[in-house]
Amino acid sequence: MVVGVTLVNVIPGQERSVFDKFGEIPGIRELHHVFGEYDFLVIIEVDGLPLLSKTVDVIRDVEGVITTHTIVGAELSDT
């Protein structure tokens, strides 16, 4: 399982339509409308990096999305 956090900027005034479209994307575990530099914080949980990349591509293709910034989660081992 891979977890990614994607920060998204959208065209002003299109937050509601983007939010609704994000709700239809498989792999999005959490979706938060936020204030500040970004408009949305999206937590993605999928089986592997290739699927994470595809999910981010789907997010980028949503009408109204301007930019994305994705951070990939890493696990700490005991060794």
N, C-alpha and C positions, 0 to 999 in steps of 0.2 A: 504494500500500500504506500502510495506517495501522497504527500500533502503539499499543496501550493497555496500561497496567499497572493492574490492578484489585486492590485490597486488600480482603479479605473477612473478616468476622466470622461465626461460626456458633454455633449452640446447643451448649454444652459436651456432649461425648459423641457428637456427630453428625459428627465430622470424617471418619471413614472413609466413611460413606455419601455425604457431600457430595463428597469426593475422587473416589469412583467415578463419581458423576453428572457431575462436571466433565470427566472423561475422555471422555465421550460427546459433548461440545459441540464442533461444528466451529468452527474459528478459534482455539481455545486452542493456542498454540504451546508454552508451558511452564506447569507447575503445580508450586508449591512449598508444602509445609506448613511454616509458620514459627512461631517463638515470639515473644511480645511482644504489642503492642497488637492485631495482626491474626493470624488463623489461617492464611490462605492468601495467597500472592502469585501472581496469574494474569497471564501475558503473552499478550495477544491480538494476532493479526496477521490483518487482513482487508483487503478492497478497498473502502475508503471509510468515512467517518464514519457514514453511515446503518447500515451493517452492524455497525460497532463498537457503536453504540447498541443494536441488536437483540441482539447477543451479550451485552452487559451485562444487558439485560432478561431474557434466558434464565438467566443466572447468578443474578439476583435472585429468579427464580421457583423455584429449586431449594429443595426442602424442607430446612429447617435453616439457611438463610442468613438472617442478621439484618440486616447492613448491608454496603454496598460503598462504596468510594471509588476513583474511576477517574481516572487521569492519562493524558492524550493526548500521545503523542510528537510532537516537531516536528523538522524538518530544518533545519540551518544551511546557508545558501547562501554561496557564495564572494564574493557581491557586497555 
